[in-house]
Amino acid sequence: MGAGCTITGGAWHSYYDDALVSGPAGIDIDHMIPLAELHDSGGYGWTTGRRRYANDLGSDVTLVGVTARSNRQKSDQDPATWMPAPAVHCRYIGEWVATKHRWALSVDQAEREALLRYAAGCPNAVLAFDRAA
């Protein structure tokens, strides 16, 4: 750590693409549920206080350190149109669903179908959707 809490070094594992990143320049902090998706899933009506999601440090999965490249590829997409490396699909959909549930966000039909399709290949996967968009 440098002056002003600036990160000056270290190594991070980007699980989206199984890359090891040395130094802070190549790492991005990704919102598990992109802000545009959050808005479309019910966040549009949130109060200013509820919008703390953007800086949520209360969960290990809301904000994820990943390569800048994988964060750009994901952009504002949901699992219907973007998924990380196949080896981590189960982890990703688990974290996606947990975050949607934690923040009481809806799931649209295409997203739901994709989550169920990917979950079919995951051992012990249990997905419950009680909010539809």
DOKEPA-680754 format. One line per 5 residues: number of its first residue (from 0); their letters; for each residue x, y, z of N, C-alpha, C, O, CB. Coordinates in pm, whole numbers, m for minus. Atoms other than C-alpha are relative to their C-alpha. Glycine has a CB too. Layout:
NUM = a = X/Y/Z/X/Y/Z/X/Y/Z/X/Y/Z/X/Y/Z ~ ...
//
This chain:
0 = mgagc = 85/m118/0/0/0/0/89/123/0/188/131/73/m96/0/122 ~ m71/m127/3/122/346/m85/m80/107/70/m182/80/134/29/41/m144 ~ 69/m115/m60/19/690/33/m143/6/m48/m172/m23/m165/74/131/m33 ~ 141/m12/36/m356/746/38/m66/m134/m28/m166/m140/m100/m14/88/m120 ~ 55/135/19/m422/368/47/3/m46/m145/m83/m123/m187/m142/m6/52
5 = titgg = m16/42/139/m308/327/m313/68/m136/m5/172/m154/59/80/105/m79 ~ m61/131/15/m234/m33/m405/117/12/m97/101/62/m209/m103/m106/m51 ~ m120/m13/83/120/m52/m541/50/m134/m52/137/m136/m140/110/67/80 ~ m46/130/47/165/m425/m591/m85/m111/54/m176/m89/134/144/m22/39 ~ 75/117/m43/35/m772/m539/m34/m87/m119/3/m55/m232/m127/40/74
10 = awhsy = 44/90/106/m113/m1057/m739/m145/m37/27/m185/m60/141/91/m129/m9 ~ 142/32/m9/m478/m1133/m809/m33/m110/m99/20/m114/m210/m87/125/m27 ~ 49/103/91/m651/m1435/m956/m135/43/m52/m228/67/26/m9/m139/71 ~ 126/m33/66/m924/m1348/m1205/m68/m132/m35/m30/m198/m131/22/91/m129 ~ 60/131/24/m1153/m1648/m1186/m83/m5/m127/m105/m114/m180/m85/m38/118
15 = yddal = 78/1/123/m1360/m1542/m1487/78/m65/m115/21/m139/m195/m41/141/m38 ~ m82/50/110/m1071/m1628/m1719/126/m73/46/217/m95/m34/38/114/m90 ~ m111/75/m59/m828/m1813/m1486/135/66/m29/231/m1/m66/0/m142/m53 ~ m124/m75/24/m563/m1541/m1520/55/51/132/m20/90/221/m25/118/m98 ~ m68/m59/m114/m308/m1432/m1264/51/136/m43/122/148/m142/117/m92/52
20 = vsgpa = m36/m137/33/m257/m1057/m1265/97/52/105/67/50/224/m126/91/m9 ~ m99/m59/m90/55/m901/m1114/m10/151/m10/2/208/m118/143/m48/m34 ~ 12/m145/m4/13/m541/m1008/m143/44/m25/m220/m27/m90/92/64/m103 ~ 139/m45/5/m304/m336/m987/m47/49/m137/m168/64/m158/m19/110/98 ~ 40/m61/127/m301/m201/m1344/m92/m89/m84/m176/m37/m158/123/34/m80
25 = gidid = 79/88/85/m458/m510/m1505/m126/m53/63/m195/m135/3/81/m113/m43 ~ 116/54/m70/m732/m573/m1251/m112/105/4/m87/224/24/38/m44/144 ~ 120/m84/m14/m1085/m430/m1252/m85/m59/111/m77/m179/140/m81/8/m136 ~ 100/49/m94/m1351/m456/m986/m132/m3/m75/m185/100/m117/m9/91/130 ~ 125/23/73/m1659/m602/m1151/m116/m8/98/m104/m69/204/8/m129/m86
30 = hmipl = 124/19/m75/m2011/m567/m1013/m60/m132/m51/m89/m144/m170/m101/122/m19 ~ 56/129/42/m2144/m924/m1018/m126/23/m83/m140/m30/m193/m32/m91/123 ~ 117/m40/77/m2478/m782/m1126/34/139/m56/39/236/20/m135/1/88 ~ m36/m131/55/m2385/m500/m1369/m105/105/33/m223/74/48/18/m10/m152 ~ 92/m107/m42/m2538/m164/m1283/m118/16/m94/m229/44/m48/75/131/9
35 = aelhd = 113/m9/93/m2750/m157/m1601/m97/m115/24/m219/m95/19/51/m3/m147 ~ 84/116/m32/m2880/m508/m1519/m72/23/132/m190/m12/145/85/m129/7 ~ 61/m33/m129/m2945/m396/m1162/m120/92/m21/m227/69/36/104/66/93 ~ 108/m95/30/m3155/m108/m1293/m118/m74/m63/m233/m54/m23/50/111/m95 ~ 106/73/71/m3351/m340/m1526/m68/m105/87/m179/m148/56/57/m65/m123
40 = sggyg = 51/107/m86/m3404/m594/m1247/m69/51/126/m97/m26/218/112/m92/39 ~ 73/m56/m113/m3573/m358/m1003/71/111/73/10/178/156/m30/m106/94 ~ m75/m103/m69/m3299/m122/m890/m36/142/m41/4/238/25/144/m20/m23 ~ 38/m133/48/m3449/167/m1088/m79/77/103/m76/201/104/m80/m11/m128 ~ 84/m67/m100/m3682/244/m799/64/14/137/m2/56/232/m127/m73/15
45 = wttgr = m65/m4/m130/m3426/228/m522/23/141/51/44/235/m26/131/m72/m7 ~ m35/m126/m64/m3373/508/m276/152/18/m7/225/m77/m36/m51/4/148 ~ m143/m28/0/m3032/673/m255/72/m92/98/180/m142/68/27/147/36 ~ m61/88/m100/m2957/470/59/12/m143/m47/111/m210/m16/m79/5/127 ~ m2/139/50/m3040/139/m112/102/m16/m112/148/m127/m138/m140/m42/m51
50 = rryan = m96/8/111/m2806/221/m399/142/m28/46/236/m19/m34/m2/129/m79 ~ m133/35/m50/m2514/124/m178/55/m126/m65/172/m159/m47/m4/m20/151 ~ m45/118/73/m2496/m190/m392/129/27/m77/217/m59/m83/m109/m47/m97 ~ m116/m32/83/m2239/m14/m610/132/m10/77/237/m28/15/m14/139/m57 ~ m121/9/m83/m1990/m22/m318/m19/m103/111/35/m86/221/34/137/60
55 = dlgsd = 35/99/m101/m2119/m329/m132/121/m82/44/175/m161/m34/m108/m92/m54 ~ m109/79/m56/m1848/m472/92/m53/m103/100/25/m168/170/102/91/68 ~ 62/93/m93/m2095/m682/291/m11/m142/m52/m59/m230/19/m134/49/36 ~ 4/134/60/m2066/m982/59/129/m21/m78/182/71/m140/m125/m18/m92 ~ m123/31/73/m1764/m1155/m89/m22/m12/m150/75/m21/m226/59/m127/52
60 = vtlvg = 25/26/143/m1936/m1195/m427/m63/117/m76/m77/108/m198/m89/m118/m13 ~ 61/m112/71/m2098/m860/m507/101/73/m88/69/111/m201/m62/98/99 ~ m108/m65/74/m1769/m703/m618/112/m101/m19/158/m162/78/52/128/76 ~ m93/107/33/m1521/m930/m795/121/58/m73/105/132/m170/m68/m108/m86 ~ m122/m42/68/m1158/m863/m890/27/m91/m119/49/m211/m102/120/0/96
65 = vtars = m19/78/124/m1114/m975/m1252/89/78/m96/117/196/m74/m137/m32/m67 ~ m79/m72/99/m901/m891/m1552/m85/107/m66/m206/93/m81/57/m97/m106 ~ 70/m107/71/m989/m569/m1726/m64/m54/m128/m174/m14/m164/98/116/m33 ~ 51/58/125/m1034/m773/m2045/m132/m73/23/m228/m53/m51/104/m96/m61 ~ 124/75/m23/m1296/m1007/m1895/m112/92/47/m228/69/15/23/m111/104
70 = nrqks = 102/m96/m43/m1477/m715/m1729/m58/74/m120/m179/98/m125/60/100/101 ~ 48/m69/121/m1500/m537/m2065/m87/m94/m85/m188/m52/m142/119/53/m84 ~ 79/97/77/m1625/m854/m2234/m137/m20/61/m237/m26/m10/73/m135/m8 ~ 128/18/m69/m1895/m902/m1972/m87/124/m15/m206/113/m44/23/m31/148 ~ 71/m128/10/m1994/m535/m1978/m126/m4/86/m118/m31/206/m35/31/m148
75 = dqdpa = 125/m3/m77/m2361/m510/m1874/m88/m122/m30/m210/m116/m14/m77/128/m30 ~ 75/119/39/m2461/m860/m1986/m35/m90/118/34/m91/220/78/m79/m102 ~ 36/100/m99/m2640/m1126/m1785/35/m139/m56/82/m148/m170/m153/9/36 ~ m40/133/47/m2587/m1505/m1813/m67/m48/m128/m24/m147/m186/m28/m98/106 ~ 61/38/128/m2818/m1524/m2115/91/34/m117/80/m26/m224/m135/69/m17
80 = twmpa = m85/m44/111/m2553/m1349/m2324/149/m2/29/229/16/m62/m38/137/m40 ~ m143/8/m33/m2221/m1381/m2135/21/m91/119/m52/m86/218/57/140/30 ~ m43/85/m111/m2056/m1641/m1917/152/m3/2/216/11/m103/m60/m144/m11 ~ m145/12/m9/m1699/m1676/m1788/44/m137/m54/m35/m209/m115/48/19/147 ~ m55/128/46/m1475/m1975/m1865/m87/m117/49/m137/m114/161/146/m18/51
85 = pavhc = 86/113/m36/m1667/m2307/m1864/33/m65/134/m58/m111/204/7/m103/m106 ~ m39/65/m126/m1470/m2442/m1566/m60/68/123/m66/7/230/150/m3/12 ~ 53/m72/m116/m1627/m2177/m1341/m147/39/m14/m196/124/59/83/125/24 ~ 142/m31/18/m1985/m2169/m1468/m80/m20/128/m163/64/163/m59/m86/m111 ~ 79/28/m121/m2119/m2327/m1148/23/106/107/m71/153/170/36/m139/55
90 = ryige = m30/m104/m98/m1941/m2080/m923/m69/131/m41/m131/198/42/153/21/14 ~ 54/m127/48/m2051/m1787/m1139/m152/7/17/m204/106/69/37/21/m146 ~ 146/m8/m13/m2420/m1875/m1152/m43/m4/147/m143/57/184/m68/m115/m77 ~ 29/0/m143/m2417/m1949/m779/13/140/59/m72/184/136/91/m96/74 ~ m21/m136/m49/m2275/m1604/m709/m100/97/m61/m144/191/6/144/46/m30
95 = wvatk = 100/m85/67/m2510/m1443/m963/m134/m10/73/m195/91/108/m15/m40/m150 ~ 130/21/m64/m2819/m1598/m804/2/49/145/m94/109/192/m39/m150/m5 ~ m11/m47/m139/m2698/m1527/m450/m8/152/7/m71/207/98/131/m48/62 ~ 3/m146/0/m2646/m1161/m538/m137/52/m38/m187/146/23/105/56/m97 ~ 136/m40/36/m2982/m1131/m711/m94/m18/120/m176/69/149/m52/m83/m121
100 = hrwal = 85/26/m116/m3147/m1287/m406/28/98/113/m65/153/172/21/m144/50 ~ m38/m91/m109/m2954/m1075/m155/m59/139/m19/m100/204/78/153/10/10 ~ 48/m135/29/m3065/m756/m327/m145/2/m50/m193/106/m95/90/65/m102 ~ 141/11/39/m3420/m879/m408/m25/50/m142/m115/129/m167/m87/77/97 ~ 11/m41/140/m3372/m836/m782/m74/m106/m81/m68/m225/m49/139/25/m60
105 = svdqa = 75/92/85/m3589/m992/m1052/92/m67/m102/205/m25/m125/m114/74/m72 ~ m69/77/102/m3481/m1242/m1316/m92/m6/m121/m207/m47/m109/39/m146/50 ~ 87/5/119/m3610/m1211/m1673/2/m142/m60/83/m226/m19/46/105/m106 ~ 18/135/54/m3712/m1513/m1882/127/m55/m65/164/m169/m39/m114/m1/m101 ~ m122/48/67/m3396/m1538/m2097/110/m30/103/180/m130/92/50/104/m103
110 = ereal = m98/20/m107/m3176/m1502/m1789/m32/m127/79/57/m208/107/2/123/95 ~ 45/118/m75/m3379/m1765/m1601/33/m127/m78/87/m223/m22/m151/8/29 ~ m26/118/83/m3354/m2012/m1890/150/m31/m7/189/m148/m1/m55/21/m142 ~ m144/20/5/m2977/m1960/m1914/51/m55/133/132/m148/135/73/131/m35 ~ m43/47/m132/m2928/m2005/m1539/m37/m146/21/44/m224/70/m62/87/110
115 = lryaa = 43/139/m15/m3129/m2327/m1540/80/m93/m91/115/m203/m51/m151/m12/m30 ~ m79/80/94/m2942/m2456/m1847/141/m25/56/188/m138/55/9/71/m137 ~ m134/16/m56/m2602/m2392/m1686/m4/m81/130/86/m161/156/63/137/25 ~ 10/71/m128/m2717/m2524/m1346/m18/m149/m20/19/m228/67/m115/56/82 ~ 20/143/27/m2811/m2856/m1504/133/m75/1/136/m195/28/m71/m19/m136
120 = gcpna = m131/63/0/m2438/m2925/m1532/76/15/132/193/m22/140/82/56/m109 ~ m67/m25/m129/m2361/m2832/m1171/m47/m100/105/m167/m122/121/m26/145/48 ~ 42/92/m106/m2355/m3085/m889/m69/77/113/m24/186/151/122/m79/55 ~ 71/m57/m115/m2601/m3006/m608/m58/139/m26/m77/215/69/92/6/118 ~ 55/m133/30/m2740/m2700/m788/m147/7/36/m226/m81/0/20/34/m150
125 = vlafd = 140/m26/m34/m3062/m2563/m646/m23/147/m30/37/234/33/m33/m36/151 ~ 33/m139/33/m3205/m2250/m804/m148/21/26/m231/m59/m16/36/34/m148 ~ 138/m35/m28/m3522/m2089/m681/m21/145/m43/52/235/m1/m36/m20/151 ~ 31/m135/46/m3673/m1790/m853/m139/37/47/m237/m29/13/11/11/m155 ~ 129/m44/m46/m3949/m1603/m682/m37/138/m52/m144/190/m21/m4/0/149
130 = raa = 27/m132/58/m3925/m1273/m870/25/m5/m149/138/m28/m192/87/110/67 ~ m16/m5/146/m3984/m1252/m1242/m9/145/m44/m80/226/14/m108/m86/m72 ~ 3/m137/53/m3921/m940/m1444/m122/20/m86/m142/128/m141/128/31/m82
//
